[in-house]
Amino acid sequence: MQNKFVILMEKAERDFNVSVELIKGDNSYWTPTPLEEVLELDSFGIIDIGDDQSDFEKLISLIHEVGHVIRHKDSN
């Protein structure tokens, strides 16, 4: 399962211009780049995935957070 997470993580970083990082704990979230800085940084933010989650939960959390990125990009 870890391999699938890494593949999806790399795809999310490449396709959606985000950085995906593992953080301590079981919480996952997306921190968007402020809109006025997106063009300058060419980044839509950081997705933090809690390392205390199971591999399956990490996959689901990453997909969930990518959904926030997609919705944010589409609304702008």
Buried (B, 14 or more C-beta within 10 A) or exposed (E): EEEEBEEBBEEBBEEBBBBBEBBEEEEBBBEBBEEEEBEEEEBBBBBBBBEEBEEEBBBEBBEEBBEBBEEBEEEE
